[in-house]
Amino acid sequence: MEYGTSGFRQNYGKNSFSRRPKPQEVGFDLKKPDWAKIQLVRFQKNFFKEDAMSKRRSNTEIEEHQRSKEITVKGLNVPRPVYNFTEINFPPSILQKIKEKGFTAPTSIQAQSWPIVMSGLDLIGIAQTGSGKTLAYLLPGLVHISAQPRLEKNDGPIVLVICPTRELSIQVQEISADFCQTCRLRSVCIYGGSSKGPQIRELNRGVEIVIATPGRLLDFLSMDITNLKRCTYLVLDEADRMLDMGFEPQIRKIIEQIRPDRQTLMYSATWPKDVQNLASAFLTNPIQVNIGKLTLQASHQIQQIIHVCMEAEKSQKLRDLLHELCSQRDNKSLIFTDKKVTCDHLVRELRREGFFVSGIHGDKNQYEREHVLNEFRSGKCSILIATDVASRGLGKHLFI
């Protein structure tokens, strides 16, 4: 068992989390276009103009800055990082929105990624959750869209963001919708576990950005609800997580439907062999940006306390800790389990003891999920129990 200032973690039973696709799943009958026989319309993807201040910096100064920010870069002719928002040539509407949001300086992944992506290059970004990677790929995507011909009837999206879970896809959509409004663009989030009707209606209206989980996107492609003929900017967000969940066949099938000269960005928290293989297959001469270590590291801002106990003692140890935590009015506790059945069991048991507790896992519908998150965020519920599928990026979704 582990308890830190950001929550509580405990393993119950054997790990049963697995999401392995079956060959007969919807969408696997999609035919790969013969791109060699298709006349592709050329598109613009290089928009970067280096700022005069950036040009004057020496290589030594740049290298020292990268060391101080734990930025390492692999690739040829890598554009220099920007130090502040005025050094990147975003349109005034985006810069004004950044100012309104209260951002004071780019994060490390943004500072190094923006010049690369705005130059039209493929990118591999290795950075932890909460590093600011969403805006690292989203804002250049808005610039990319603005330079392309307007969508016509039955056109699919120009920008496609593929995410492993609906939680992450919804989080990305919230950020996207905010900036899209500024640029008079449209985005939609499509994911499983929710009604198809509203998502289909949004797609039929025409959207420049689609943020999707692999299964629901393949479903809509096979139904001819949308297509990827106009897609020239592809983002794979949390690629390692998608492969862990068994989505590699779906990802490969989706990418087959996108023109090969697209711009492709891949973001991942880790850099295992299977993610490297996927990058080799679908990115062209990518520049790799690493922020911090390549292996997952515990945050230095979180105090971790390890409680060693016998299996039979775990349940009571958990209750003792929760009583201690809940004795202070504003404390909240987040417990992760590896099974949905364990999540539901703990919710029932703790409620019997008078705790204000709710649970979230993959079998909950979207209304239930949002209701539970709002209860926890507002403080009406002081304990949230979540399965691993809901754990990644959950803290950011709850508190920001």
C-alpha positions as CSV (number, residue, x, y, z in Angstrom):
1,M,0.0,0.0,0.0
2,E,1.1,3.5,-0.8
3,Y,-0.2,6.8,0.6
4,G,1.0,10.2,-0.6
5,T,-0.3,13.8,-0.5
6,S,-2.1,13.2,-3.8
7,G,-3.9,10.1,-2.8
8,F,-3.8,6.4,-1.8
9,R,-2.9,3.4,-3.8
10,Q,-3.6,-0.3,-2.9
11,N,-3.6,-3.5,-4.9
12,Y,-6.4,-6.0,-4.3
13,G,-6.3,-9.4,-6.0
14,K,-4.7,-10.3,-9.3
15,N,-4.3,-7.9,-12.1
16,S,-7.1,-8.6,-14.6
17,F,-7.0,-5.3,-16.6
18,S,-6.7,-6.1,-20.3
19,R,-8.1,-4.7,-23.4
20,R,-7.1,-7.0,-26.3
21,P,-9.0,-6.4,-29.6
22,K,-10.5,-9.2,-31.5
23,P,-10.0,-9.5,-35.3
24,Q,-13.7,-9.4,-36.0
25,E,-14.2,-6.0,-34.2
26,V,-16.0,-3.3,-36.2
27,G,-13.7,-1.4,-38.6
28,F,-11.2,-4.1,-39.4
29,D,-12.8,-4.6,-42.7
30,L,-11.8,-1.1,-43.9
31,K,-9.7,-1.3,-47.1
32,K,-6.4,0.5,-47.2
33,P,-6.4,3.2,-49.9
34,D,-3.8,2.7,-52.7
35,W,-2.1,6.0,-52.1
36,A,0.3,5.5,-55.0
37,K,-2.7,5.8,-57.4
38,I,-4.4,8.7,-55.7
39,Q,-3.6,12.3,-56.8
40,L,-3.0,14.1,-53.5
41,V,-3.5,17.8,-53.2
42,R,-0.5,19.5,-51.8
43,F,-0.8,21.2,-48.4
44,Q,1.2,23.7,-46.4
45,K,2.7,22.7,-43.1
46,N,5.7,24.9,-42.5
47,F,4.7,28.1,-40.7
48,F,7.6,28.8,-38.4
49,K,9.4,32.1,-38.4
50,E,12.2,32.4,-35.9
51,D,12.1,35.4,-33.7
52,A,15.0,37.9,-33.9
53,M,15.7,37.5,-30.2
54,S,16.0,33.7,-30.6
55,K,18.3,34.1,-33.5
56,R,20.8,36.1,-31.4
57,R,21.2,33.5,-28.7
58,S,24.4,31.5,-28.9
59,N,24.4,27.7,-29.1
60,T,26.1,27.6,-25.7
61,E,23.2,29.7,-24.2
62,I,20.6,27.4,-25.8
63,E,22.4,24.2,-24.5
64,E,22.5,25.7,-21.0
65,H,18.9,26.5,-21.2
66,Q,18.0,23.0,-22.3
67,R,20.0,21.5,-19.5
68,S,18.3,23.7,-16.9
69,K,14.8,22.6,-18.2
70,E,15.8,18.9,-18.6
71,I,15.3,19.1,-22.3
72,T,17.2,16.7,-24.5
73,V,16.7,16.6,-28.3
74,K,17.6,14.0,-30.9
75,G,17.5,14.8,-34.6
76,L,19.0,16.9,-37.4
77,N,18.6,20.7,-37.9
78,V,16.4,21.1,-34.8
79,P,14.8,24.5,-34.5
80,R,15.7,26.3,-31.3
81,P,13.3,26.4,-28.3
82,V,11.4,29.6,-27.6
83,Y,11.7,31.2,-24.1
84,N,8.4,33.0,-24.0
85,F,5.1,33.3,-25.9
86,T,6.1,36.3,-27.9
87,E,8.9,34.3,-29.7
88,I,6.5,31.9,-31.4
89,N,4.5,33.3,-34.4
90,F,1.0,32.3,-33.3
91,P,-1.7,34.6,-34.6
92,P,-2.8,37.4,-32.2
93,S,-6.1,35.7,-31.3
94,I,-4.2,32.7,-29.9
95,L,-1.7,34.9,-28.1
96,Q,-4.5,36.9,-26.5
97,K,-6.3,33.7,-25.4
98,I,-3.0,32.5,-23.8
99,K,-2.8,35.8,-21.9
100,E,-6.4,35.5,-20.8
101,K,-5.7,32.0,-19.4
102,G,-3.0,33.5,-17.2
103,F,-0.1,31.4,-18.6
104,T,3.1,33.2,-18.0
105,A,5.7,31.1,-19.9
106,P,5.7,28.0,-22.1
107,T,6.3,24.7,-20.4
108,S,9.5,22.7,-21.4
109,I,7.6,20.5,-23.8
110,Q,5.8,23.5,-25.4
111,A,9.0,25.6,-25.7
112,Q,10.9,23.0,-27.6
113,S,7.9,21.4,-29.5
114,W,6.3,24.5,-30.9
115,P,9.2,25.5,-33.3
116,I,9.5,21.9,-34.4
117,V,5.9,21.3,-35.1
118,M,5.3,24.8,-36.6
119,S,8.2,23.9,-39.1
120,G,6.1,21.0,-40.3
121,L,8.3,18.3,-38.9
122,D,7.2,15.0,-37.3
123,L,7.8,14.9,-33.6
124,I,8.2,12.3,-30.8
125,G,7.5,14.0,-27.4
126,I,8.4,12.0,-24.3
127,A,7.0,13.9,-21.3
128,Q,5.0,13.1,-18.2
129,T,1.3,13.7,-17.7
130,G,0.6,17.3,-16.7
131,S,3.6,18.7,-18.7
132,G,1.5,20.8,-21.0
133,K,1.7,18.5,-24.0
134,T,-2.0,19.2,-25.0
135,L,-1.2,22.8,-26.0
136,A,2.1,21.6,-27.4
137,Y,0.3,19.9,-30.2
138,L,-3.1,21.7,-30.2
139,L,-2.0,25.3,-30.9
140,P,0.2,24.5,-33.9
141,G,-2.7,22.3,-35.1
142,L,-4.9,25.4,-35.1
143,V,-2.4,27.3,-37.2
144,H,-2.2,24.3,-39.5
145,I,-5.9,24.2,-40.0
146,S,-6.1,28.0,-40.7
147,A,-3.7,27.5,-43.7
148,Q,-5.8,24.8,-45.4
149,P,-8.8,25.2,-47.7
150,R,-12.1,25.4,-45.8
151,L,-14.0,22.2,-45.2
152,E,-16.7,21.2,-47.8
153,K,-19.7,19.1,-47.3
154,N,-18.9,15.5,-46.3
155,D,-15.2,16.4,-45.6
156,G,-13.7,14.8,-42.5
157,P,-11.4,16.5,-40.1
158,I,-8.0,18.2,-40.8
159,V,-6.6,17.4,-37.4
160,L,-7.1,14.0,-35.7
161,V,-6.1,13.4,-32.1
162,I,-6.3,9.8,-30.9
163,C,-6.5,9.2,-27.2
164,P,-6.5,5.9,-25.1
165,T,-9.5,6.7,-22.9
166,R,-12.7,8.8,-22.9
167,E,-11.4,10.6,-19.8
168,L,-8.4,11.9,-21.6
169,S,-10.3,12.6,-24.8
170,I,-12.9,14.7,-22.9
171,Q,-10.1,16.6,-21.2
172,V,-8.4,17.4,-24.5
173,Q,-11.8,18.4,-26.0
174,E,-12.4,20.9,-23.2
175,I,-9.1,22.6,-23.9
176,S,-9.6,22.4,-27.7
177,A,-13.1,23.9,-27.6
178,D,-11.9,26.9,-25.6
179,F,-9.2,27.7,-28.2
180,C,-11.3,26.7,-31.2
181,Q,-13.9,29.3,-30.3
182,T,-11.2,32.0,-30.5
183,C,-10.2,30.8,-33.9
184,R,-13.8,30.2,-35.2
185,L,-13.1,26.5,-35.6
186,R,-14.9,23.4,-34.5
187,S,-13.9,20.3,-32.6
188,V,-15.7,17.2,-31.4
189,C,-14.9,14.4,-29.0
190,I,-16.0,10.9,-30.0
191,Y,-15.6,7.9,-27.6
192,G,-17.3,4.7,-26.7
193,G,-19.7,4.2,-23.7
194,S,-21.9,7.1,-24.8
195,S,-24.7,7.6,-27.3
196,K,-23.6,7.8,-30.9
197,G,-26.4,10.1,-32.0
198,P,-25.0,13.5,-30.6
199,Q,-21.5,12.6,-31.8
200,I,-22.8,11.8,-35.3
201,R,-24.7,15.1,-35.5
202,E,-21.6,17.0,-34.5
203,L,-19.6,15.2,-37.2
204,N,-22.3,15.9,-39.8
205,R,-22.1,19.6,-39.2
206,G,-18.4,19.5,-40.2
207,V,-15.5,19.8,-37.8
208,E,-11.9,20.7,-38.3
209,I,-10.7,18.7,-35.2
210,V,-11.7,15.2,-34.1
211,I,-10.5,13.9,-30.7
212,A,-11.3,10.2,-30.6
213,T,-10.7,6.9,-28.9
214,P,-9.6,4.2,-31.4
215,G,-12.7,1.9,-31.1
216,R,-15.4,4.6,-31.6
217,L,-13.4,6.2,-34.5
218,L,-13.1,2.9,-36.3
219,D,-16.8,2.3,-35.8
220,F,-17.7,5.6,-37.4
221,L,-15.2,5.1,-40.3
222,S,-16.7,1.7,-41.1
223,M,-20.2,3.3,-40.9
224,D,-19.1,6.0,-43.3
225,I,-20.1,8.6,-40.8
226,T,-16.8,10.4,-41.3
227,N,-13.6,9.9,-43.2
228,L,-9.9,10.9,-43.0
229,K,-9.3,12.1,-46.6
230,R,-8.7,15.6,-45.4
231,C,-6.6,14.7,-42.4
232,T,-3.1,16.1,-42.7
233,Y,-2.2,16.5,-39.0
234,L,-2.2,13.4,-36.8
235,V,-1.6,13.2,-33.0
236,L,-1.1,10.0,-31.0
237,D,-1.6,11.1,-27.4
238,E,-0.3,8.8,-24.6
239,A,0.9,6.3,-27.2
240,D,2.4,4.0,-24.5
241,R,-1.0,3.8,-22.8
242,M,-2.8,2.9,-26.0
243,L,-0.4,0.1,-26.7
244,D,-0.7,-1.1,-23.0
245,M,-4.5,-1.3,-23.6
246,G,-4.0,-3.4,-26.7
247,F,-5.0,-0.7,-29.3
248,E,-2.1,-1.2,-31.7
249,P,-4.2,-3.0,-34.4
250,Q,-6.8,-0.3,-34.3
251,I,-4.2,2.5,-34.5
252,R,-2.5,0.9,-37.5
253,K,-5.9,0.4,-39.2
254,I,-6.8,4.1,-38.6
255,I,-3.4,5.4,-39.8
256,E,-3.9,3.3,-43.0
257,Q,-6.8,5.6,-43.9
258,I,-4.6,8.8,-43.7
259,R,-2.4,10.1,-46.5
260,P,1.2,9.2,-46.0
261,D,2.6,12.7,-46.3
262,R,0.7,13.9,-43.3
263,Q,2.4,15.5,-40.3
264,T,2.5,13.1,-37.4
265,L,3.1,13.8,-33.7
266,M,3.4,11.1,-31.0
267,Y,3.4,11.9,-27.3
268,S,4.2,9.3,-24.7
269,A,5.2,9.2,-21.0
270,T,7.6,6.3,-21.6
271,W,9.7,5.0,-24.5
272,P,9.5,1.2,-24.5
273,K,10.3,-0.9,-27.6
274,D,6.8,-1.3,-28.8
275,V,6.3,2.5,-28.9
276,Q,9.6,2.9,-30.7
277,N,8.4,0.3,-33.3
278,L,5.2,2.2,-33.8
279,A,7.1,5.5,-34.3
280,S,9.4,3.9,-36.8
281,A,6.5,2.6,-38.8
282,F,4.5,5.9,-39.1
283,L,6.7,8.9,-38.5
284,T,9.1,10.3,-41.1
285,N,12.5,11.6,-39.9
286,P,11.0,12.6,-36.5
287,I,12.7,14.9,-34.0
288,Q,12.6,13.4,-30.5
289,V,12.1,15.7,-27.5
290,N,12.6,14.2,-24.0
291,I,11.6,16.1,-20.9
292,G,13.2,14.7,-17.8
293,K,14.0,11.0,-17.6
294,L,12.8,8.4,-20.1
295,T,11.6,6.2,-17.3
296,L,8.6,7.0,-15.1
297,Q,9.7,9.0,-12.0
298,A,7.8,9.7,-8.8
299,S,7.1,13.4,-8.4
300,H,9.5,15.0,-5.9
301,Q,6.6,17.1,-4.7
302,I,4.7,14.1,-3.3
303,Q,5.5,12.5,0.0
304,Q,5.3,8.7,-0.3
305,I,4.7,6.5,2.7
306,I,4.9,2.7,2.3
307,H,2.9,0.6,4.7
308,V,4.0,-3.0,4.8
309,C,1.4,-5.4,6.2
310,M,0.0,-8.9,5.8
311,E,-2.7,-9.6,3.3
312,A,-5.3,-10.1,6.0
313,E,-4.4,-6.7,7.5
314,K,-4.8,-4.6,4.3
315,S,-8.5,-3.9,4.7
316,Q,-8.3,-2.7,8.2
317,K,-5.2,-0.7,7.5
318,L,-7.1,1.1,4.7
319,R,-9.9,1.9,7.0
320,D,-7.6,3.2,9.7
321,L,-5.8,5.5,7.2
322,L,-9.1,6.8,5.9
323,H,-10.4,7.6,9.4
324,E,-7.2,9.5,10.0
325,L,-7.4,11.4,6.7
326,C,-11.2,12.2,7.0
327,S,-10.7,13.6,10.5
328,Q,-9.6,16.8,8.8
329,R,-12.5,18.6,7.1
330,D,-11.1,19.4,3.7
331,N,-9.0,16.3,3.1
332,K,-9.7,14.2,0.0
333,S,-8.5,10.6,-0.7
334,L,-8.1,8.9,-4.1
335,I,-7.9,5.1,-4.1
336,F,-6.9,3.1,-7.1
337,T,-7.9,-0.5,-7.7
338,D,-7.1,-2.9,-10.5
339,K,-10.6,-4.4,-10.9
340,K,-14.0,-2.9,-11.4
341,V,-15.6,-5.4,-9.0
342,T,-13.1,-4.4,-6.3
343,C,-14.0,-0.8,-6.9
344,D,-17.7,-1.4,-6.4
345,H,-17.0,-3.7,-3.4
346,L,-14.9,-1.0,-1.6
347,V,-17.6,1.6,-2.3
348,R,-20.3,-0.5,-0.7
349,E,-18.1,-1.5,2.3
350,L,-16.9,2.0,3.0
351,R,-20.4,3.5,2.7
352,R,-21.6,1.1,5.3
353,E,-19.0,2.5,7.7
354,G,-20.2,6.0,7.1
355,F,-17.6,7.3,4.6
356,F,-18.7,9.7,1.8
357,V,-17.3,7.7,-1.1
358,S,-18.0,7.2,-4.8
359,G,-16.5,5.0,-7.5
360,I,-15.6,5.4,-11.2
361,H,-14.6,2.7,-13.7
362,G,-15.2,1.7,-17.3
363,D,-18.7,0.3,-16.8
364,K,-20.0,3.7,-15.6
365,N,-21.8,5.7,-18.3
366,Q,-20.7,9.3,-19.1
367,Y,-23.4,10.9,-16.9
368,E,-22.4,8.8,-13.9
369,R,-18.7,9.6,-14.4
370,E,-19.2,13.3,-14.7
371,H,-21.5,13.3,-11.7
372,V,-19.0,11.4,-9.6
373,L,-16.1,13.7,-10.6
374,N,-18.2,16.8,-9.9
375,E,-19.1,15.4,-6.4
376,F,-15.4,14.8,-5.6
377,R,-14.3,18.1,-7.0
378,S,-16.9,20.1,-5.0
379,G,-16.1,18.2,-1.8
380,K,-19.5,16.5,-1.4
381,C,-17.7,13.2,-1.7
382,S,-14.4,13.0,0.2
383,I,-13.2,9.6,-1.1
384,L,-13.0,8.6,-4.8
385,I,-12.2,5.0,-5.8
386,A,-11.1,4.5,-9.4
387,T,-9.8,1.7,-11.6
388,D,-6.5,2.0,-13.5
389,V,-8.4,2.8,-16.7
390,A,-9.5,6.1,-15.1
391,S,-6.3,6.8,-13.3
392,R,-4.0,8.4,-15.9
393,G,-4.4,12.2,-15.9
394,L,-7.3,12.0,-13.5
395,G,-5.7,14.5,-11.0
396,K,-5.5,17.1,-13.8
397,H,-9.1,16.4,-14.9
398,L,-10.4,16.8,-11.3
399,F,-8.5,19.8,-10.0
400,I,-7.7,22.1,-13.0
